[in-house]
């Protein structure tokens, strides 16, 4: 291919050169802009790529760092788990030892309680057995005495009945003989009575006839006098005549009644005299028999009194024994009831106190002694020197109460410590109240505060404190003591 020949350059004008130069500048500017755009695009792409790579690398680093941290954390957790397992095993061992000691103390406490209960029940059984034996012995003695008394009473009753039957037969014979004698004496007395009655009747008739004659003469004389007096009286008192007649009728009636009563009196006197004679006869005959019967009766009464006295004595002795037995049984029952009530009261108080016990007291009710073995031995030696045998025997019965006294002493000590703590707290409270009062008095103004001495109350550069009189100062004076003053608000803020 043939080469083209070079054309000759045509010279350009200044305008053309200027245009060409402007075109070149525009082209160069466009090229620069393109380069800038390409460079910016390249940088943007590179930045995005770098950001993408950096994010990816960051994720990779994070994942690797997380793996490393996981490994480290797992190692730390393994170490912590080992430490915690060791501490847990140690705590479990401590808890197991505490549980074993508590179980041991609980078993000992149960054994002590069972032992105390067995001893209590054994003592109660012994007391009941002793009381039953005593009651059986008393009952046997009572039955034996009753049997002896019944036997003696039956024998004496038989003897008395036999003697009574003999005396009844004897009295019946005596009564038959007395009745026969009485019939004979009655017949004789009837005859004597009839003869005496006839004699007395004749005498009475004669006396009556004589008396009648005398009375008739007296009556005639009196009648004459009466007629004279009657005439005089009738002349003087005619009004009372009717009354006199009535009195006369009454006098006649009374005279008849007197005669009838005289007859009755005579008959009664006759009967009395007859009965007196009979009584005298019979009394003479029966005095000897009655005296014999009285002697027998006195003997029987003496024996009966002796038997009654013996029976009353036996009854009194039996009644006294029964009263003593009832009183002693009632006393024992009351004492047992008191013991039962006291036990129930103690159990109720224990249940009430159980509510106020802490967990430590519930788990460990009996604390161990804080004394050393040497101190305990010294105390035991001192107690053995001071105590007597009787006190040792008495204290042996109360060995089971040792744990109770431990708990009681523990509660007593806690009570004393709480009282001391309360007194201390009350003192602190009083001091705080005083400090608070001083502070409030210092910051408040009232009539009561103004009336008292207050160094904070200053008027005209003077307080209400009394002035101190100047006196001679010693040559060597010690420095005044410095006191730290703390405000009550500060104390309360730090104490509450």
C-alpha positions as CSV (number, residue, x, y, z in Angstrom):
1,X,0.0,0.0,0.0
2,X,1.5,3.2,-1.0
3,X,2.3,5.7,1.6
4,X,0.6,8.9,1.6
5,X,2.7,11.9,1.3
6,X,2.8,14.5,3.8
7,X,0.7,17.5,3.1
8,X,2.2,20.8,3.7
9,X,1.1,22.6,6.7
10,X,-1.0,25.6,6.2
11,X,-0.4,28.4,8.6
12,X,-3.4,29.2,10.9
13,X,-4.6,32.5,11.9
14,X,-4.7,33.7,15.5
15,X,-8.5,33.1,15.8
16,X,-8.1,29.6,14.5
17,X,-5.3,29.0,16.8
18,X,-7.4,30.4,19.7
19,X,-10.3,28.2,18.7
20,X,-8.0,25.2,18.4
21,X,-6.5,26.0,21.7
22,X,-10.0,26.3,23.3
23,X,-11.0,23.0,21.7
24,X,-7.9,21.4,23.1
25,X,-8.6,22.9,26.5
26,X,-12.2,21.7,26.3
27,X,-11.0,18.2,25.2
28,X,-8.5,18.2,28.0
29,X,-11.2,19.3,30.5
30,X,-13.5,16.5,29.2
31,X,-10.8,14.0,29.5
32,X,-10.0,15.2,33.0
33,X,-13.6,15.0,33.9
34,X,-13.9,11.5,32.5
35,X,-10.7,10.6,34.4
36,X,-12.2,12.1,37.5
37,X,-15.5,10.3,37.0
38,X,-13.7,7.1,36.3
39,X,-11.4,7.6,39.3
40,X,-14.4,8.5,41.6
41,X,-16.3,5.5,40.3
42,X,-13.2,3.3,40.8
43,X,-12.8,4.7,44.3
44,X,-16.5,4.2,45.0
45,X,-16.3,0.6,43.7
46,X,-13.1,0.1,45.7
47,X,-14.6,1.6,48.8
48,X,-17.6,-0.6,48.5
49,X,-15.5,-3.6,47.9
50,X,-13.3,-2.6,50.9
51,X,-16.4,-2.1,53.0
52,X,-17.7,-5.4,51.9
53,X,-14.3,-7.1,52.6
54,X,-14.0,-5.2,55.9
55,X,-17.5,-6.3,57.0
56,X,-16.7,-9.9,55.9
57,X,-13.3,-9.8,57.7
58,X,-15.0,-8.3,60.8
59,X,-17.6,-11.1,60.8
60,X,-14.8,-13.6,60.4
61,X,-12.8,-12.0,63.2
62,X,-15.9,-11.8,65.4
63,X,-16.7,-15.4,64.8
64,X,-13.1,-16.4,65.5
65,X,-13.1,-14.1,68.6
66,X,-16.3,-15.5,69.8
67,X,-14.9,-19.0,69.4
68,X,-11.9,-18.0,71.4
69,X,-14.1,-16.2,74.0
70,X,-16.3,-19.3,74.2
71,X,-13.3,-21.5,74.8
72,X,-12.0,-19.1,77.5
73,X,-15.4,-18.8,79.0
74,X,-15.9,-22.5,79.0
75,X,-12.6,-22.9,80.7
76,X,-13.6,-20.3,83.3
77,X,-17.0,-21.9,83.7
78,X,-15.4,-25.3,84.1
79,X,-13.1,-23.9,86.8
80,X,-16.1,-22.2,88.4
81,X,-18.1,-25.4,88.2
82,X,-15.2,-27.3,89.8
83,X,-14.9,-24.7,92.6
84,X,-18.7,-24.6,93.1
85,X,-18.8,-28.4,93.1
86,X,-16.1,-28.5,95.7
87,X,-17.8,-25.8,97.8
88,X,-21.1,-27.6,97.3
89,X,-19.6,-30.9,98.4
90,X,-18.0,-29.2,101.4
91,X,-21.3,-27.5,102.3
92,X,-23.1,-30.8,101.7
93,X,-20.6,-32.5,104.0
94,X,-21.1,-29.8,106.6
95,X,-24.9,-30.1,106.3
96,X,-24.6,-33.9,106.5
97,X,-22.5,-33.6,109.6
98,X,-24.9,-31.1,111.1
99,X,-27.9,-33.3,110.2
100,X,-26.1,-36.3,111.7
101,X,-25.3,-34.4,114.9
102,X,-28.9,-33.1,114.9
103,X,-30.2,-36.6,114.3
104,X,-27.9,-37.9,117.1
105,X,-29.2,-35.1,119.4
106,X,-32.7,-35.8,118.4
107,X,-32.3,-39.6,119.1
108,X,-30.6,-38.7,122.4
109,X,-33.5,-36.3,123.2
110,X,-36.0,-39.0,122.3
111,X,-34.2,-41.5,124.4
112,X,-34.1,-39.1,127.3
113,X,-37.8,-38.4,126.8
114,X,-38.5,-42.1,126.5
115,X,-36.4,-42.8,129.6
116,X,-38.1,-40.0,131.6
117,X,-41.5,-41.2,130.4
118,X,-40.6,-44.8,131.3
119,X,-39.4,-43.7,134.7
120,X,-42.5,-41.6,135.2
121,X,-44.8,-44.5,134.2
122,X,-42.7,-46.9,136.3
123,X,-43.1,-44.6,139.3
124,X,-46.8,-44.2,138.7
125,X,-47.2,-48.0,138.3
126,X,-45.2,-48.5,141.6
127,X,-47.5,-45.9,143.3
128,X,-50.6,-47.6,142.0
129,X,-49.3,-51.1,142.9
130,X,-48.4,-49.8,146.4
131,X,-51.8,-48.2,146.7
132,X,-53.5,-51.4,145.5
133,X,-51.5,-53.6,147.9
134,X,-52.4,-51.2,150.7
135,X,-56.0,-51.3,149.7
136,X,-56.0,-55.1,149.5
137,X,-54.3,-55.4,152.9
138,X,-56.8,-52.9,154.4
139,X,-59.7,-54.8,152.7
140,X,-58.3,-58.1,154.0
141,X,-58.0,-56.8,157.5
142,X,-61.4,-55.2,157.2
143,X,-62.9,-58.5,156.0
144,X,-61.1,-60.5,158.7
145,X,-62.2,-58.1,161.4
146,X,-65.7,-58.2,160.0
147,X,-65.7,-62.0,160.0
148,X,-64.5,-62.1,163.6
149,X,-67.0,-59.6,164.6
150,X,-69.8,-61.5,162.8
151,X,-68.7,-64.8,164.4
152,X,-68.6,-63.2,167.9
153,X,-71.9,-61.5,167.2
154,X,-73.5,-64.8,166.1
155,X,-72.1,-66.8,169.0
156,X,-73.2,-64.1,171.5
157,X,-76.5,-63.9,169.7
158,X,-77.0,-67.7,170.0
159,X,-76.0,-67.6,173.7
160,X,-78.4,-64.7,174.3
161,X,-81.2,-66.4,172.4
162,X,-80.7,-69.6,174.3
163,X,-80.6,-67.8,177.6
164,X,-83.6,-65.8,176.5
165,X,-85.5,-69.0,175.7
166,X,-84.5,-70.5,179.1
167,X,-85.7,-67.3,180.9
168,X,-88.9,-67.3,178.8
169,X,-89.6,-70.9,179.9
170,X,-88.7,-70.0,183.5
171,X,-91.0,-67.0,183.4
172,X,-93.8,-69.0,181.8
173,X,-93.5,-71.5,184.7
174,X,-93.3,-68.7,187.2
175,X,-96.3,-67.1,185.5
176,X,-98.3,-70.4,185.7
177,X,-97.4,-70.7,189.4
178,X,-98.3,-67.1,190.0
179,X,-101.5,-67.5,188.1
180,X,-102.4,-70.5,190.2
181,X,-101.5,-68.7,193.4
182,X,-103.4,-65.7,192.1
183,X,-106.6,-67.8,191.5
184,X,-106.3,-69.2,195.0
185,X,-105.7,-65.8,196.6
186,X,-108.4,-64.3,194.5
187,X,-110.9,-66.8,195.8
188,X,-109.8,-66.2,199.3
189,X,-109.8,-62.4,198.8
190,X,-113.3,-62.6,197.3
191,X,-114.5,-64.4,200.4
192,X,-112.8,-61.8,202.6
193,X,-114.1,-59.1,200.4
194,X,-117.6,-60.3,200.7
195,X,-117.4,-60.6,204.4
196,X,-115.7,-57.2,204.7
197,X,-118.3,-55.8,202.3
198,X,-121.1,-57.0,204.4
199,X,-119.6,-55.6,207.5
200,X,-118.9,-52.3,205.9
201,X,-122.4,-52.2,204.5
202,X,-123.9,-52.8,207.8
203,X,-121.6,-50.2,209.4
204,X,-122.4,-47.7,206.7
205,X,-126.2,-48.3,207.0
206,X,-126.0,-47.8,210.8
207,X,-123.8,-44.7,210.3
208,X,-126.1,-43.5,207.6
209,X,-129.2,-44.0,209.8
210,X,-127.5,-42.2,212.6
211,X,-126.4,-39.4,210.4
212,X,-129.8,-39.2,208.8
213,X,-131.4,-38.8,212.3
214,X,-128.9,-36.1,213.2
215,X,-129.4,-34.4,209.9
216,X,-133.1,-34.6,210.2
217,X,-133.0,-32.9,213.7
218,X,-130.6,-30.4,212.3
219,X,-132.7,-29.9,209.2
220,X,-135.9,-29.5,211.4
221,X,-134.1,-26.9,213.5
222,X,-132.8,-25.2,210.5
223,X,-136.1,-25.4,208.9
224,X,-137.8,-23.7,211.8
225,X,-135.1,-21.0,211.7
226,X,-135.4,-20.9,208.0
227,X,-139.2,-20.4,208.2
228,X,-138.7,-17.6,210.7
229,X,-136.0,-16.1,208.7
230,X,-138.1,-16.7,205.6
231,X,-141.0,-14.9,207.1
232,X,-138.7,-12.0,208.1
233,X,-137.0,-12.2,204.8
234,X,-140.3,-12.5,202.9
235,X,-141.5,-9.5,204.7
236,X,-138.2,-7.7,204.0
237,X,-137.6,-9.1,200.5
238,X,-140.5,-10.3,198.5
239,X,-138.7,-9.5,195.3
240,X,-136.0,-12.1,195.8
241,X,-138.4,-14.8,196.6
242,X,-138.6,-16.1,193.1
243,X,-134.8,-16.1,192.9
244,X,-134.6,-18.0,196.2
245,X,-137.0,-20.6,194.9
246,X,-134.9,-21.1,191.9
247,X,-131.9,-21.4,194.1
248,X,-133.7,-23.9,196.2
249,X,-134.5,-26.0,193.2
250,X,-130.8,-25.8,192.3
251,X,-129.9,-26.7,195.8
252,X,-132.0,-29.8,195.7
253,X,-130.5,-30.8,192.4
254,X,-127.0,-30.1,193.8
255,X,-127.8,-32.1,196.9
256,X,-128.9,-35.0,194.8
257,X,-125.8,-34.7,192.7
258,X,-123.7,-34.5,195.9
259,X,-125.4,-37.7,197.2
260,X,-124.7,-39.4,193.9
261,X,-121.1,-38.3,193.9
262,X,-120.8,-39.3,197.6
263,X,-122.0,-42.8,196.6
264,X,-119.6,-42.9,193.7
265,X,-116.8,-41.7,196.0
266,X,-117.7,-44.4,198.5
267,X,-117.7,-47.0,195.8
268,X,-114.3,-45.8,194.6
269,X,-112.9,-45.7,198.1
270,X,-114.1,-49.3,198.6
271,X,-112.6,-50.3,195.3
272,X,-109.3,-48.5,196.1
273,X,-109.1,-50.1,199.5
274,X,-109.8,-53.5,197.9
275,X,-107.2,-52.9,195.2
276,X,-104.7,-51.7,197.8
277,X,-105.1,-54.8,199.8
278,X,-104.7,-56.9,196.6
279,X,-101.7,-54.9,195.6
280,X,-100.1,-55.3,199.0
281,X,-100.6,-59.0,198.9
282,X,-99.4,-59.4,195.4
283,X,-96.5,-57.0,195.9
284,X,-95.3,-59.0,198.9
285,X,-95.5,-62.1,196.9
286,X,-93.9,-60.8,193.7
287,X,-91.2,-58.6,195.3
288,X,-88.8,-61.6,195.6
289,X,-89.5,-62.7,192.1
290,X,-89.2,-59.2,190.7
291,X,-86.0,-58.7,192.6
292,X,-84.6,-61.9,191.1
293,X,-85.8,-60.9,187.6
294,X,-84.4,-57.4,188.1
295,X,-81.0,-58.9,189.0
296,X,-81.1,-61.1,185.9
297,X,-82.3,-58.1,183.8
298,X,-79.4,-56.0,185.2
299,X,-76.9,-58.6,184.3
300,X,-78.4,-59.0,180.8
301,X,-78.4,-55.2,180.4
302,X,-74.8,-55.0,181.5
303,X,-73.8,-57.6,179.0
304,X,-75.9,-55.9,176.3
305,X,-74.2,-52.6,177.1
306,X,-70.8,-54.2,176.8
307,X,-71.8,-55.8,173.5
308,X,-73.2,-52.5,172.2
309,X,-70.0,-50.6,173.4
310,X,-67.8,-53.2,171.7
311,X,-69.9,-53.0,168.5
312,X,-69.8,-49.1,168.6
313,X,-66.1,-49.2,169.2
314,X,-65.6,-51.6,166.3
315,X,-67.9,-49.5,164.1
316,X,-66.0,-46.3,165.1
317,X,-62.6,-48.0,164.4
318,X,-63.9,-49.3,161.1
319,X,-65.4,-45.9,160.3
320,X,-62.1,-44.1,161.2
321,X,-60.1,-46.5,159.1
322,X,-62.5,-46.0,156.2
323,X,-62.4,-42.2,156.7
324,X,-58.6,-42.3,156.8
325,X,-58.6,-44.5,153.7
326,X,-61.0,-42.2,151.9
327,X,-59.0,-39.1,152.9
328,X,-55.7,-40.6,151.9
329,X,-57.2,-41.9,148.6
330,X,-58.7,-38.5,148.0
331,X,-55.4,-36.8,148.8
332,X,-53.5,-39.1,146.5
333,X,-56.1,-38.5,143.8
334,X,-55.9,-34.8,144.2
335,X,-52.1,-34.9,144.2
336,X,-52.2,-37.1,141.0
337,X,-54.7,-34.7,139.5
338,X,-52.4,-31.7,140.4
339,X,-49.5,-33.6,138.8
340,X,-51.5,-34.3,135.7
341,X,-52.7,-30.7,135.5
342,X,-49.2,-29.5,136.0
343,X,-48.0,-31.8,133.3
344,X,-50.7,-30.7,130.9
345,X,-49.9,-27.1,131.8
346,X,-46.2,-27.7,131.1
347,X,-47.1,-29.4,127.8
348,X,-49.4,-26.5,126.8
349,X,-46.7,-24.0,127.7
350,X,-44.1,-26.0,125.8
351,X,-46.4,-26.0,122.7
352,X,-46.9,-22.2,123.1
353,X,-43.1,-21.7,123.6
354,X,-42.5,-23.9,120.6
355,X,-44.1,-21.3,118.4
356,X,-41.6,-18.7,119.5
357,X,-38.5,-20.9,119.1
358,X,-36.0,-20.1,116.4
359,X,-34.9,-22.6,113.8
360,X,-31.7,-23.2,115.6
361,X,-33.5,-23.9,118.9
362,X,-35.9,-26.2,117.1
363,X,-33.0,-28.1,115.6
364,X,-30.7,-27.9,118.6
365,X,-33.0,-27.7,121.7
366,X,-30.2,-28.7,124.2
367,X,-27.0,-26.6,123.8
368,X,-23.7,-28.1,124.8
369,X,-21.9,-26.8,127.8
370,X,-19.5,-24.0,127.2
371,X,-17.3,-25.1,130.2
372,X,-14.1,-27.0,129.7
373,X,-13.8,-30.5,131.1
374,X,-11.4,-29.2,133.9
375,X,-14.0,-26.5,135.0
376,X,-16.8,-29.2,135.0
377,X,-14.6,-31.5,137.1
378,X,-13.9,-28.6,139.6
379,X,-17.6,-27.8,139.8
380,X,-18.5,-31.5,140.4
381,X,-15.8,-31.8,143.1
382,X,-17.2,-28.6,144.8
383,X,-20.7,-29.9,144.6
384,X,-19.7,-33.3,146.0
385,X,-17.9,-31.7,148.9
386,X,-20.9,-29.5,149.7
387,X,-23.8,-32.0,149.1
388,X,-24.9,-34.6,151.6
389,X,-26.0,-38.1,151.0
390,X,-29.6,-37.3,151.3
391,X,-29.4,-34.5,148.7
392,X,-27.4,-36.8,146.4
393,X,-30.2,-39.4,146.7
394,X,-32.8,-36.8,146.0
395,X,-30.9,-35.3,143.1
396,X,-30.5,-38.8,141.5
397,X,-34.3,-38.8,141.0
398,X,-34.0,-35.5,139.0
399,X,-31.2,-36.4,136.7
400,X,-33.6,-36.6,133.8
401,X,-34.4,-32.8,134.3
402,X,-30.9,-31.8,133.4
403,X,-31.8,-30.9,129.8
404,X,-34.8,-29.0,131.0
405,X,-32.7,-26.9,133.3
406,X,-30.3,-26.4,130.5
407,X,-33.0,-24.9,128.3
408,X,-34.4,-23.0,131.3
409,X,-31.0,-21.5,132.1
410,X,-30.5,-20.7,128.4
411,X,-33.8,-18.8,128.3
412,X,-33.0,-17.1,131.6
413,X,-29.6,-15.9,130.3
414,X,-31.2,-14.7,127.0
415,X,-33.8,-12.9,129.1
416,X,-31.1,-11.2,131.2
417,X,-29.1,-10.3,128.1
418,X,-32.2,-8.8,126.5
419,X,-32.9,-6.9,129.6
420,X,-29.4,-5.5,129.7
421,X,-29.6,-4.7,126.0
422,X,-32.9,-3.0,126.6
423,X,-31.5,-0.9,129.4
424,X,-28.5,0.1,127.2
425,X,-30.9,1.0,124.3
426,X,-33.0,3.0,126.7
427,X,-29.9,4.9,128.0
428,X,-28.9,5.5,124.3
429,X,-32.4,6.6,123.5
430,X,-32.5,9.0,126.5
431,X,-29.1,10.5,125.5
432,X,-30.4,10.9,121.9
433,X,-33.6,12.5,123.2
434,X,-31.5,14.9,125.3
435,X,-29.3,15.8,122.4
436,X,-32.3,16.2,120.2
437,X,-33.9,18.4,122.8
438,X,-30.8,20.5,123.1
439,X,-30.6,20.8,119.3
440,X,-34.3,21.8,119.1
441,X,-33.9,24.2,122.0
442,X,-30.9,25.7,120.2
443,X,-32.8,26.2,116.9
444,X,-36.2,27.2,118.3
445,X,-37.3,30.2,120.4
446,X,-40.0,30.0,123.0
447,X,-40.8,31.4,126.4
448,X,-39.5,28.3,128.2
449,X,-36.2,28.4,126.3
450,X,-35.8,32.2,126.8
451,X,-36.4,31.7,130.6
452,X,-33.6,29.2,130.8
453,X,-29.8,29.7,130.2
454,X,-29.1,29.6,126.5
455,X,-25.6,30.6,125.1
456,X,-27.1,31.1,121.6
457,X,-29.5,33.8,122.8
458,X,-27.4,37.0,122.3
459,X,-28.8,40.5,122.7
460,X,-26.5,43.6,122.3
461,X,-23.5,41.2,122.0
462,X,-24.3,39.7,125.4
463,X,-25.8,36.3,126.3
464,X,-28.1,35.5,129.1
465,X,-25.4,33.5,130.9
466,X,-24.4,34.9,134.3
467,X,-21.1,36.9,134.2
468,X,-18.1,35.1,135.8
469,X,-16.6,37.1,138.5
470,X,-12.9,37.8,137.9
471,X,-10.6,36.3,140.4
472,X,-6.9,35.9,141.0
473,X,-5.4,33.8,138.3
474,X,-2.9,31.2,139.4
475,X,0.5,31.5,137.9
476,X,0.6,28.1,136.3
477,X,-2.8,27.3,134.7
478,X,-3.5,24.1,132.9
479,X,-5.0,24.4,129.4
480,X,-8.8,24.1,129.3
481,X,-10.2,20.8,128.2
482,X,-11.5,20.7,124.7
483,X,-14.9,19.0,124.1
484,X,-16.2,17.8,120.7
485,X,-19.7,18.9,120.1
486,X,-21.8,16.8,117.7
487,X,-25.2,18.0,116.5
488,X,-28.2,15.8,117.2
489,X,-29.4,15.9,113.6
490,X,-26.0,14.5,112.5
491,X,-26.1,11.7,115.1
492,X,-29.7,10.8,114.2
493,X,-28.9,10.8,110.5
494,X,-26.0,8.3,111.1
495,X,-27.8,6.2,113.7
496,X,-31.2,5.7,112.0
